[in-house]
């Protein structure tokens, strides 16, 4: 009787996905207080979105890895 061999493969995001892009350049002139303030708000919102999404991906990968390692 043949016994099948199994192999566990951990699927995890590449490390590069756990980083956010550099900040964009400032908007073009004229740089009024309002333009700069709106830019800062958009920049902060984009960072928060990126950081939250990536934290979820990294947590998922860590949880999956831990579950598989605990089965060994």
Secondary structure by P-SEA (a helix, b strand, c coil): cbbbbbbbbbbbccccccccccccccccccccaaaaaaaaaaaaaaaaaaaaaaaaaaaaaaaaaaaaaaac
